[in-house]
């Protein structure tokens, strides 16, 4: 599937071209359109297309089923929390998969999420704060705001060379918004029952360094270093997925501690920064600790939520690690992009 933009008589349209089936769907981006409307329409079209392509049944969950499960979660259909967790984890792993920085591109599900998230962000900026605390999406929106504000500063320092990196990073953050909104809504149901999920899982962006701070580490991973980096993240993702799937939140924390040790050793060896990967691993470790504490305090009632929350974050680790690799050449120029833009997380 290819998704692209065109202009028709003053209105911007997003065209989804289903190449194999020859079907075209145009969704006008009017002032009345919402990111959620766009998201559901596009995902529904993708699911129908995938169903048409699935001529034989397989033992694996089909892409169409994964997408339709996410649509059900987006539309807030009442469902067992075990099923909800399964739907969100399957979709996050499908949407945020990224093999390497060499072949990464915004297409398919990720493109739909990114466009929907941008619309959601723009709507939030134009309206008042919602009726309840949106811990996850609020954190993502705060990060987007900071990165957009700092992008010009970094571009001026680099003669415009950081623009592509800033755009890529912000686009990835936009793609998180539709998913984070579902977790906020699910979390709200638990919060109303007195279970404080998400409440202590995020650190305010106010704690970040000034943009002008020069990075202490100015080196970069070489080919061998990148191989070790990928191997470290692969092992971490596999271990966290297995542990969170069986709701073993202590093992999630242990996996995070070991991965952090390996990442810090790589940073020291190459005198480089892997700040965003470290940030994700710390965040997953913190979520594991909070999950373990709440599980014991509330007899496991938060377990399905944190199973999905941890796996969703874990799904994006490799995708966001691309930002670390691309930022290193700018650190060599004394520009602290990314490394200055992340708050320290209290883990371990």
BALOBA-1460 file (C-alpha; in Angstrom, 3 decimals):
// residues 348
<rec num="1" residu="x" x="0.000" y="0.000" z="0.000"/>
<rec num="2" residu="x" x="1.182" y="3.493" z="-0.819"/>
<rec num="3" residu="x" x="-0.173" y="6.624" z="0.875"/>
<rec num="4" residu="x" x="0.491" y="10.055" z="-0.567"/>
<rec num="5" residu="x" x="-0.866" y="13.599" z="-0.529"/>
<rec num="6" residu="x" x="-2.424" y="15.683" z="-3.311"/>
<rec num="7" residu="x" x="-4.169" y="19.038" z="-3.576"/>
<rec num="8" residu="x" x="-7.574" y="19.394" z="-5.239"/>
<rec num="9" residu="x" x="-9.193" y="22.846" z="-5.551"/>
<rec num="10" residu="x" x="-7.903" y="24.175" z="-2.264"/>
<rec num="11" residu="x" x="-8.583" y="21.032" z="-0.249"/>
<rec num="12" residu="x" x="-5.891" y="18.645" z="0.842"/>
<rec num="13" residu="x" x="-6.707" y="14.985" z="0.434"/>
<rec num="14" residu="x" x="-4.936" y="11.883" z="1.622"/>
<rec num="15" residu="x" x="-5.162" y="9.231" z="-1.053"/>
<rec num="16" residu="x" x="-4.824" y="5.554" z="-0.176"/>
<rec num="17" residu="x" x="-4.079" y="3.566" z="-3.296"/>
<rec num="18" residu="x" x="-4.556" y="-0.153" z="-2.923"/>
<rec num="19" residu="x" x="-2.383" y="-1.174" z="-5.824"/>
<rec num="20" residu="x" x="-3.352" y="-4.815" z="-6.085"/>
<rec num="21" residu="x" x="-7.089" y="-4.190" z="-5.956"/>
<rec num="22" residu="x" x="-7.116" y="-0.895" z="-7.865"/>
<rec num="23" residu="x" x="-9.243" y="0.717" z="-5.138"/>
<rec num="24" residu="x" x="-8.865" y="4.403" z="-4.271"/>
<rec num="25" residu="x" x="-10.245" y="6.106" z="-1.156"/>
<rec num="26" residu="x" x="-9.982" y="9.854" z="-0.603"/>
<rec num="27" residu="x" x="-10.425" y="11.346" z="2.863"/>
<rec num="28" residu="x" x="-10.784" y="15.156" z="2.915"/>
<rec num="29" residu="x" x="-8.860" y="16.930" z="5.656"/>
<rec num="30" residu="x" x="-11.487" y="19.494" z="6.541"/>
<rec num="31" residu="x" x="-11.701" y="21.436" z="9.774"/>
<rec num="32" residu="x" x="-14.346" y="18.924" z="10.913"/>
<rec num="33" residu="x" x="-12.182" y="15.853" z="10.344"/>
<rec num="34" residu="x" x="-10.514" y="14.236" z="13.331"/>
<rec num="35" residu="x" x="-7.445" y="12.092" z="13.606"/>
<rec num="36" residu="x" x="-9.575" y="9.249" z="14.939"/>
<rec num="37" residu="x" x="-12.012" y="9.413" z="11.993"/>
<rec num="38" residu="x" x="-9.137" y="9.295" z="9.549"/>
<rec num="39" residu="x" x="-7.416" y="6.492" z="11.452"/>
<rec num="40" residu="x" x="-10.477" y="4.214" z="11.518"/>
<rec num="41" residu="x" x="-11.313" y="4.789" z="7.844"/>
<rec num="42" residu="x" x="-7.791" y="4.098" z="6.656"/>
<rec num="43" residu="x" x="-7.248" y="1.084" z="8.878"/>
<rec num="44" residu="x" x="-10.623" y="-0.354" z="7.887"/>
<rec num="45" residu="x" x="-9.609" y="-0.078" z="4.232"/>
<rec num="46" residu="x" x="-6.289" y="-1.741" z="4.930"/>
<rec num="47" residu="x" x="-7.975" y="-4.576" z="6.816"/>
<rec num="48" residu="x" x="-10.398" y="-5.179" z="3.925"/>
<rec num="49" residu="x" x="-7.490" y="-5.221" z="1.497"/>
<rec num="50" residu="x" x="-5.551" y="-7.688" z="3.640"/>
<rec num="51" residu="x" x="-8.628" y="-9.917" z="3.879"/>
<rec num="52" residu="x" x="-8.932" y="-9.989" z="0.095"/>
<rec num="53" residu="x" x="-5.282" y="-10.980" z="-0.183"/>
<rec num="54" residu="x" x="-5.593" y="-13.774" z="2.387"/>
<rec num="55" residu="x" x="-6.819" y="-16.585" z="0.150"/>
<rec num="56" residu="x" x="-5.839" y="-19.334" z="2.593"/>
<rec num="57" residu="x" x="-6.175" y="-19.656" z="6.349"/>
<rec num="58" residu="x" x="-2.979" y="-19.947" z="8.386"/>
<rec num="59" residu="x" x="-2.266" y="-20.806" z="11.980"/>
<rec num="60" residu="x" x="-0.901" y="-17.309" z="12.558"/>
<rec num="61" residu="x" x="-3.085" y="-14.313" z="13.293"/>
<rec num="62" residu="x" x="-3.688" y="-12.526" z="10.030"/>
<rec num="63" residu="x" x="-2.811" y="-8.882" z="9.532"/>
<rec num="64" residu="x" x="-6.484" y="-8.065" z="8.945"/>
<rec num="65" residu="x" x="-7.441" y="-9.536" z="12.304"/>
<rec num="66" residu="x" x="-4.726" y="-7.562" z="14.059"/>
<rec num="67" residu="x" x="-5.857" y="-4.326" z="12.438"/>
<rec num="68" residu="x" x="-9.534" y="-4.976" z="13.166"/>
<rec num="69" residu="x" x="-8.675" y="-5.729" z="16.786"/>
<rec num="70" residu="x" x="-6.961" y="-2.359" z="17.062"/>
<rec num="71" residu="x" x="-9.956" y="-0.629" z="15.467"/>
<rec num="72" residu="x" x="-12.189" y="-2.206" z="18.111"/>
<rec num="73" residu="x" x="-9.883" y="-0.832" z="20.819"/>
<rec num="74" residu="x" x="-9.878" y="2.592" z="19.151"/>
<rec num="75" residu="x" x="-13.666" y="2.656" z="19.089"/>
<rec num="76" residu="x" x="-13.728" y="1.764" z="22.801"/>
<rec num="77" residu="x" x="-15.738" y="-1.406" z="22.325"/>
<rec num="78" residu="x" x="-16.242" y="-3.154" z="25.662"/>
<rec num="79" residu="x" x="-13.995" y="-6.192" z="25.849"/>
<rec num="80" residu="x" x="-12.215" y="-8.434" z="28.324"/>
<rec num="81" residu="x" x="-8.918" y="-6.856" z="29.422"/>
<rec num="82" residu="x" x="-6.953" y="-9.955" z="28.452"/>
<rec num="83" residu="x" x="-8.298" y="-9.617" z="24.910"/>
<rec num="84" residu="x" x="-7.634" y="-5.874" z="24.911"/>
<rec num="85" residu="x" x="-4.017" y="-6.473" z="25.918"/>
<rec num="86" residu="x" x="-3.600" y="-9.032" z="23.160"/>
<rec num="87" residu="x" x="-5.023" y="-6.681" z="20.535"/>
<rec num="88" residu="x" x="-2.821" y="-3.755" z="21.497"/>
<rec num="89" residu="x" x="0.361" y="-5.787" z="21.756"/>
<rec num="90" residu="x" x="-0.181" y="-7.485" z="18.390"/>
<rec num="91" residu="x" x="-0.847" y="-4.174" z="16.661"/>
<rec num="92" residu="x" x="2.103" y="-2.354" z="18.229"/>
<rec num="93" residu="x" x="4.490" y="-5.128" z="17.208"/>
<rec num="94" residu="x" x="3.108" y="-5.052" z="13.662"/>
<rec num="95" residu="x" x="3.156" y="-1.262" z="13.265"/>
<rec num="96" residu="x" x="6.457" y="-0.340" z="14.914"/>
<rec num="97" residu="x" x="8.715" y="-3.047" z="13.515"/>
<rec num="98" residu="x" x="11.959" y="-1.671" z="12.025"/>
<rec num="99" residu="x" x="14.856" y="-3.760" z="10.809"/>
<rec num="100" residu="x" x="17.548" y="-1.090" z="10.433"/>
<rec num="101" residu="x" x="18.224" y="2.549" z="9.670"/>
<rec num="102" residu="x" x="19.097" y="1.598" z="6.098"/>
<rec num="103" residu="x" x="15.624" y="0.466" z="5.024"/>
<rec num="104" residu="x" x="13.364" y="2.419" z="7.387"/>
<rec num="105" residu="x" x="10.484" y="4.290" z="5.756"/>
<rec num="106" residu="x" x="7.116" y="5.670" z="6.758"/>
<rec num="107" residu="x" x="4.620" y="3.522" z="4.921"/>
<rec num="108" residu="x" x="1.633" y="1.289" z="5.587"/>
<rec num="109" residu="x" x="0.386" y="1.265" z="9.159"/>
<rec num="110" residu="x" x="3.114" y="3.575" z="10.410"/>
<rec num="111" residu="x" x="2.210" y="6.257" z="7.863"/>
<rec num="112" residu="x" x="-1.467" y="6.077" z="8.813"/>
<rec num="113" residu="x" x="-0.594" y="6.396" z="12.497"/>
<rec num="114" residu="x" x="1.763" y="9.298" z="11.818"/>
<rec num="115" residu="x" x="-0.842" y="11.288" z="9.867"/>
<rec num="116" residu="x" x="-3.552" y="10.537" z="12.413"/>
<rec num="117" residu="x" x="-1.222" y="11.548" z="15.249"/>
<rec num="118" residu="x" x="-0.387" y="14.836" z="13.556"/>
<rec num="119" residu="x" x="-4.091" y="15.604" z="13.215"/>
<rec num="120" residu="x" x="-4.638" y="14.647" z="16.846"/>
<rec num="121" residu="x" x="-1.795" y="16.919" z="17.952"/>
<rec num="122" residu="x" x="-3.115" y="19.862" z="15.947"/>
<rec num="123" residu="x" x="-6.612" y="19.404" z="17.349"/>
<rec num="124" residu="x" x="-5.288" y="19.260" z="20.919"/>
<rec num="125" residu="x" x="-3.319" y="22.472" z="20.380"/>
<rec num="126" residu="x" x="-6.511" y="24.260" z="19.299"/>
<rec num="127" residu="x" x="-8.812" y="23.003" z="22.055"/>
<rec num="128" residu="x" x="-8.961" y="23.046" z="25.821"/>
<rec num="129" residu="x" x="-7.514" y="20.313" z="28.014"/>
<rec num="130" residu="x" x="-9.641" y="17.175" z="28.204"/>
<rec num="131" residu="x" x="-11.762" y="16.057" z="31.111"/>
<rec num="132" residu="x" x="-9.143" y="13.671" z="32.545"/>
<rec num="133" residu="x" x="-5.383" y="13.426" z="32.881"/>
<rec num="134" residu="x" x="-3.844" y="11.980" z="29.737"/>
<rec num="135" residu="x" x="-0.555" y="10.714" z="31.075"/>
<rec num="136" residu="x" x="0.802" y="8.861" z="28.047"/>
<rec num="137" residu="x" x="-0.424" y="11.024" z="25.164"/>
<rec num="138" residu="x" x="0.229" y="14.137" z="27.256"/>
<rec num="139" residu="x" x="3.872" y="13.120" z="27.627"/>
<rec num="140" residu="x" x="4.188" y="12.421" z="23.890"/>
<rec num="141" residu="x" x="2.596" y="15.776" z="23.015"/>
<rec num="142" residu="x" x="4.932" y="17.556" z="25.428"/>
<rec num="143" residu="x" x="7.911" y="15.880" z="23.766"/>
<rec num="144" residu="x" x="6.670" y="16.819" z="20.289"/>
<rec num="145" residu="x" x="6.268" y="20.440" z="21.361"/>
<rec num="146" residu="x" x="9.810" y="20.580" z="22.767"/>
<rec num="147" residu="x" x="11.347" y="18.934" z="19.715"/>
<rec num="148" residu="x" x="9.504" y="21.221" z="17.307"/>
<rec num="149" residu="x" x="10.643" y="24.264" z="19.255"/>
<rec num="150" residu="x" x="14.249" y="23.101" z="19.365"/>
<rec num="151" residu="x" x="14.455" y="21.986" z="15.751"/>
<rec num="152" residu="x" x="15.131" y="25.510" z="14.472"/>
<rec num="153" residu="x" x="17.896" y="26.056" z="17.032"/>
<rec num="154" residu="x" x="19.642" y="22.851" z="15.984"/>
<rec num="155" residu="x" x="19.088" y="23.636" z="12.296"/>
<rec num="156" residu="x" x="20.780" y="27.026" z="12.726"/>
<rec num="157" residu="x" x="23.780" y="25.387" z="14.380"/>
<rec num="158" residu="x" x="24.102" y="22.762" z="11.642"/>
<rec num="159" residu="x" x="23.342" y="24.940" z="8.598"/>
<rec num="160" residu="x" x="20.085" y="23.057" z="8.187"/>
<rec num="161" residu="x" x="21.585" y="19.564" z="8.281"/>
<rec num="162" residu="x" x="19.599" y="18.481" z="11.365"/>
<rec num="163" residu="x" x="16.221" y="19.257" z="9.773"/>
<rec num="164" residu="x" x="15.792" y="15.750" z="8.415"/>
<rec num="165" residu="x" x="16.582" y="14.155" z="11.761"/>
<rec num="166" residu="x" x="14.198" y="16.464" z="13.635"/>
<rec num="167" residu="x" x="11.420" y="15.720" z="11.150"/>
<rec num="168" residu="x" x="12.003" y="11.965" z="11.361"/>
<rec num="169" residu="x" x="12.008" y="11.979" z="15.161"/>
<rec num="170" residu="x" x="8.855" y="14.084" z="15.420"/>
<rec num="171" residu="x" x="7.102" y="11.913" z="12.817"/>
<rec num="172" residu="x" x="7.835" y="8.834" z="14.921"/>
<rec num="173" residu="x" x="6.398" y="10.614" z="17.949"/>
<rec num="174" residu="x" x="3.243" y="11.522" z="16.009"/>
<rec num="175" residu="x" x="2.814" y="7.821" z="15.201"/>
<rec num="176" residu="x" x="2.700" y="7.039" z="18.920"/>
<rec num="177" residu="x" x="-0.222" y="9.348" z="19.663"/>
<rec num="178" residu="x" x="-3.140" y="7.187" z="18.442"/>
<rec num="179" residu="x" x="-1.800" y="4.239" z="20.458"/>
<rec num="180" residu="x" x="-1.067" y="6.327" z="23.553"/>
<rec num="181" residu="x" x="-4.619" y="7.721" z="23.514"/>
<rec num="182" residu="x" x="-6.040" y="4.201" z="23.857"/>
<rec num="183" residu="x" x="-3.799" y="3.486" z="26.837"/>
<rec num="184" residu="x" x="-4.898" y="6.757" z="28.443"/>
<rec num="185" residu="x" x="-8.550" y="5.816" z="28.079"/>
<rec num="186" residu="x" x="-7.992" y="2.298" z="29.395"/>
<rec num="187" residu="x" x="-5.869" y="3.724" z="32.211"/>
<rec num="188" residu="x" x="-8.648" y="6.127" z="33.105"/>
<rec num="189" residu="x" x="-11.027" y="3.194" z="33.754"/>
<rec num="190" residu="x" x="-8.497" y="1.712" z="36.167"/>
<rec num="191" residu="x" x="-7.745" y="5.089" z="37.768"/>
<rec num="192" residu="x" x="-11.443" y="5.479" z="38.571"/>
<rec num="193" residu="x" x="-11.205" y="2.161" z="40.436"/>
<rec num="194" residu="x" x="-8.356" y="3.564" z="42.521"/>
<rec num="195" residu="x" x="-5.573" y="1.808" z="40.592"/>
<rec num="196" residu="x" x="-2.939" y="4.456" z="39.653"/>
<rec num="197" residu="x" x="-1.664" y="3.026" z="36.365"/>
<rec num="198" residu="x" x="0.439" y="5.475" z="34.276"/>
<rec num="199" residu="x" x="0.509" y="8.006" z="37.105"/>
<rec num="200" residu="x" x="4.193" y="7.418" z="37.869"/>
<rec num="201" residu="x" x="5.398" y="6.174" z="34.482"/>
<rec num="202" residu="x" x="6.517" y="9.456" z="32.918"/>
<rec num="203" residu="x" x="9.022" y="12.202" z="33.736"/>
<rec num="204" residu="x" x="8.195" y="15.845" z="32.813"/>
<rec num="205" residu="x" x="10.097" y="17.334" z="29.887"/>
<rec num="206" residu="x" x="10.914" y="20.321" z="32.092"/>
<rec num="207" residu="x" x="13.828" y="18.276" z="33.439"/>
<rec num="208" residu="x" x="15.783" y="18.247" z="30.150"/>
<rec num="209" residu="x" x="19.078" y="20.048" z="29.513"/>
<rec num="210" residu="x" x="19.241" y="23.395" z="27.715"/>
<rec num="211" residu="x" x="19.455" y="22.953" z="23.943"/>
<rec num="212" residu="x" x="22.805" y="24.756" z="23.804"/>
<rec num="213" residu="x" x="24.525" y="22.223" z="26.085"/>
<rec num="214" residu="x" x="27.431" y="20.645" z="24.227"/>
<rec num="215" residu="x" x="27.537" y="16.840" z="24.376"/>
<rec num="216" residu="x" x="30.364" y="15.293" z="26.374"/>
<rec num="217" residu="x" x="30.493" y="12.254" z="24.105"/>
<rec num="218" residu="x" x="31.220" y="13.106" z="20.483"/>
<rec num="219" residu="x" x="32.115" y="9.742" z="18.963"/>
<rec num="220" residu="x" x="30.065" y="7.336" z="16.840"/>
<rec num="221" residu="x" x="29.585" y="3.596" z="16.556"/>
<rec num="222" residu="x" x="31.502" y="1.921" z="13.745"/>
<rec num="223" residu="x" x="30.178" y="-1.082" z="11.822"/>
<rec num="224" residu="x" x="31.157" y="-3.540" z="14.537"/>
<rec num="225" residu="x" x="29.696" y="-1.281" z="17.204"/>
<rec num="226" residu="x" x="26.392" y="-1.129" z="15.346"/>
<rec num="227" residu="x" x="26.253" y="-4.901" z="15.178"/>
<rec num="228" residu="x" x="26.710" y="-5.126" z="18.946"/>
<rec num="229" residu="x" x="24.125" y="-2.376" z="19.396"/>
<rec num="230" residu="x" x="21.546" y="-4.236" z="17.296"/>
<rec num="231" residu="x" x="22.314" y="-7.521" z="19.000"/>
<rec num="232" residu="x" x="21.842" y="-5.885" z="22.408"/>
<rec num="233" residu="x" x="18.482" y="-4.429" z="21.432"/>
<rec num="234" residu="x" x="17.329" y="-7.662" z="19.775"/>
<rec num="235" residu="x" x="18.095" y="-9.636" z="22.930"/>
<rec num="236" residu="x" x="16.407" y="-7.010" z="25.097"/>
<rec num="237" residu="x" x="13.247" y="-6.924" z="22.986"/>
<rec num="238" residu="x" x="12.969" y="-10.710" z="22.927"/>
<rec num="239" residu="x" x="13.463" y="-11.027" z="26.662"/>
<rec num="240" residu="x" x="11.032" y="-8.234" z="27.537"/>
<rec num="241" residu="x" x="8.355" y="-9.578" z="25.199"/>
<rec num="242" residu="x" x="8.589" y="-13.029" z="26.754"/>
<rec num="243" residu="x" x="8.594" y="-11.722" z="30.330"/>
<rec num="244" residu="x" x="5.765" y="-9.221" z="29.847"/>
<rec num="245" residu="x" x="3.671" y="-11.792" z="27.973"/>
<rec num="246" residu="x" x="3.688" y="-14.012" z="31.048"/>
<rec num="247" residu="x" x="3.310" y="-10.929" z="33.305"/>
<rec num="248" residu="x" x="6.678" y="-11.473" z="34.947"/>
<rec num="249" residu="x" x="7.457" y="-7.845" z="35.690"/>
<rec num="250" residu="x" x="10.489" y="-8.618" z="37.819"/>
<rec num="251" residu="x" x="12.168" y="-10.171" z="34.783"/>
<rec num="252" residu="x" x="11.260" y="-7.089" z="32.743"/>
<rec num="253" residu="x" x="13.251" y="-5.025" z="35.242"/>
<rec num="254" residu="x" x="16.178" y="-7.448" z="35.156"/>
<rec num="255" residu="x" x="16.255" y="-7.341" z="31.357"/>
<rec num="256" residu="x" x="16.286" y="-3.539" z="31.467"/>
<rec num="257" residu="x" x="19.148" y="-3.434" z="33.990"/>
<rec num="258" residu="x" x="21.269" y="-5.792" z="31.898"/>
<rec num="259" residu="x" x="20.534" y="-3.904" z="28.662"/>
<rec num="260" residu="x" x="21.403" y="-0.591" z="30.309"/>
<rec num="261" residu="x" x="24.736" y="-2.021" z="31.417"/>
<rec num="262" residu="x" x="25.500" y="-3.132" z="27.858"/>
<rec num="263" residu="x" x="24.437" y="0.202" z="26.349"/>
<rec num="264" residu="x" x="26.526" y="2.184" z="28.836"/>
<rec num="265" residu="x" x="29.518" y="0.000" z="28.029"/>
<rec num="266" residu="x" x="29.051" y="0.715" z="24.322"/>
<rec num="267" residu="x" x="28.817" y="4.440" z="25.007"/>
<rec num="268" residu="x" x="32.033" y="4.325" z="27.034"/>
<rec num="269" residu="x" x="33.892" y="2.247" z="24.460"/>
<rec num="270" residu="x" x="32.997" y="4.484" z="21.526"/>
<rec num="271" residu="x" x="32.659" y="7.746" z="23.506"/>
<rec num="272" residu="x" x="29.232" y="8.132" z="21.934"/>
<rec num="273" residu="x" x="25.623" y="8.750" z="22.941"/>
<rec num="274" residu="x" x="22.803" y="6.204" z="22.719"/>
<rec num="275" residu="x" x="20.485" y="8.462" z="24.658"/>
<rec num="276" residu="x" x="17.140" y="7.574" z="23.120"/>
<rec num="277" residu="x" x="17.706" y="3.829" z="23.363"/>
<rec num="278" residu="x" x="18.776" y="4.255" z="26.983"/>
<rec num="279" residu="x" x="15.641" y="6.352" z="27.543"/>
<rec num="280" residu="x" x="13.373" y="3.619" z="26.166"/>
<rec num="281" residu="x" x="15.061" y="0.878" z="28.173"/>
<rec num="282" residu="x" x="14.846" y="2.957" z="31.354"/>
<rec num="283" residu="x" x="11.174" y="3.696" z="30.664"/>
<rec num="284" residu="x" x="10.408" y="0.001" z="30.199"/>
<rec num="285" residu="x" x="12.317" y="-0.831" z="33.373"/>
<rec num="286" residu="x" x="10.370" y="1.804" z="35.302"/>
<rec num="287" residu="x" x="7.085" y="0.451" z="33.917"/>
<rec num="288" residu="x" x="8.134" y="-3.028" z="35.033"/>
<rec num="289" residu="x" x="8.810" y="-1.778" z="38.548"/>
<rec num="290" residu="x" x="5.499" y="0.089" z="38.725"/>
<rec num="291" residu="x" x="3.684" y="-2.924" z="37.302"/>
<rec num="292" residu="x" x="5.208" y="-5.219" z="39.908"/>
<rec num="293" residu="x" x="4.298" y="-2.880" z="42.767"/>
<rec num="294" residu="x" x="0.723" y="-2.343" z="41.591"/>
<rec num="295" residu="x" x="0.240" y="-6.045" z="40.909"/>
<rec num="296" residu="x" x="1.012" y="-6.833" z="44.525"/>
<rec num="297" residu="x" x="-1.051" y="-3.928" z="45.862"/>
<rec num="298" residu="x" x="-4.152" y="-4.638" z="43.755"/>
<rec num="299" residu="x" x="-4.117" y="-8.425" z="43.422"/>
<rec num="300" residu="x" x="-3.038" y="-8.425" z="39.774"/>
<rec num="301" residu="x" x="-5.851" y="-6.170" z="38.525"/>
<rec num="302" residu="x" x="-3.363" y="-3.976" z="36.631"/>
<rec num="303" residu="x" x="-1.414" y="-6.877" z="35.083"/>
<rec num="304" residu="x" x="-3.119" y="-6.943" z="31.677"/>
<rec num="305" residu="x" x="-2.721" y="-3.212" z="31.334"/>
<rec num="306" residu="x" x="1.006" y="-3.254" z="32.056"/>
<rec num="307" residu="x" x="1.551" y="-6.329" z="29.929"/>
<rec num="308" residu="x" x="0.237" y="-4.336" z="26.936"/>
<rec num="309" residu="x" x="1.873" y="-1.044" z="27.949"/>
<rec num="310" residu="x" x="5.327" y="-2.604" z="28.295"/>
<rec num="311" residu="x" x="5.122" y="-4.604" z="25.069"/>
<rec num="312" residu="x" x="3.887" y="-1.548" z="23.144"/>
<rec num="313" residu="x" x="6.909" y="0.463" z="24.305"/>
<rec num="314" residu="x" x="9.194" y="-2.472" z="23.646"/>
<rec num="315" residu="x" x="7.905" y="-2.748" z="20.071"/>
<rec num="316" residu="x" x="9.304" y="0.699" z="19.262"/>
<rec num="317" residu="x" x="12.789" y="0.246" z="20.734"/>
<rec num="318" residu="x" x="14.528" y="-0.670" z="17.489"/>
<rec num="319" residu="x" x="12.595" y="1.897" z="15.437"/>
<rec num="320" residu="x" x="13.568" y="4.765" z="17.726"/>
<rec num="321" residu="x" x="17.167" y="3.525" z="17.999"/>
<rec num="322" residu="x" x="17.603" y="4.691" z="14.410"/>
<rec num="323" residu="x" x="17.489" y="8.243" z="15.793"/>
<rec num="324" residu="x" x="20.514" y="7.553" z="18.012"/>
<rec num="325" residu="x" x="22.609" y="6.413" z="15.055"/>
<rec num="326" residu="x" x="21.648" y="9.389" z="12.924"/>
<rec num="327" residu="x" x="22.279" y="11.883" z="15.757"/>
<rec num="328" residu="x" x="25.867" y="10.829" z="16.418"/>
<rec num="329" residu="x" x="27.439" y="12.757" z="13.560"/>
<rec num="330" residu="x" x="25.941" y="15.970" z="14.935"/>
<rec num="331" residu="x" x="27.316" y="15.220" z="18.391"/>
<rec num="332" residu="x" x="30.703" y="15.188" z="16.698"/>
<rec num="333" residu="x" x="29.985" y="18.782" z="15.649"/>
<rec num="334" residu="x" x="29.184" y="19.785" z="19.224"/>
<rec num="335" residu="x" x="25.407" y="19.835" z="18.662"/>
<rec num="336" residu="x" x="23.424" y="18.155" z="21.454"/>
<rec num="337" residu="x" x="20.360" y="17.125" z="19.477"/>
<rec num="338" residu="x" x="18.488" y="14.201" z="21.128"/>
<rec num="339" residu="x" x="20.965" y="13.834" z="24.005"/>
<rec num="340" residu="x" x="19.808" y="17.205" z="25.406"/>
<rec num="341" residu="x" x="16.139" y="16.538" z="24.733"/>
<rec num="342" residu="x" x="15.370" y="13.628" z="27.057"/>
<rec num="343" residu="x" x="14.660" y="13.749" z="30.806"/>
<rec num="344" residu="x" x="16.510" y="11.385" z="33.124"/>
<rec num="345" residu="x" x="14.309" y="8.477" z="34.221"/>
<rec num="346" residu="x" x="14.656" y="7.205" z="37.833"/>
<rec num="347" residu="x" x="15.564" y="3.622" z="36.953"/>
<rec num="348" residu="x" x="17.125" y="1.455" z="38.190"/>
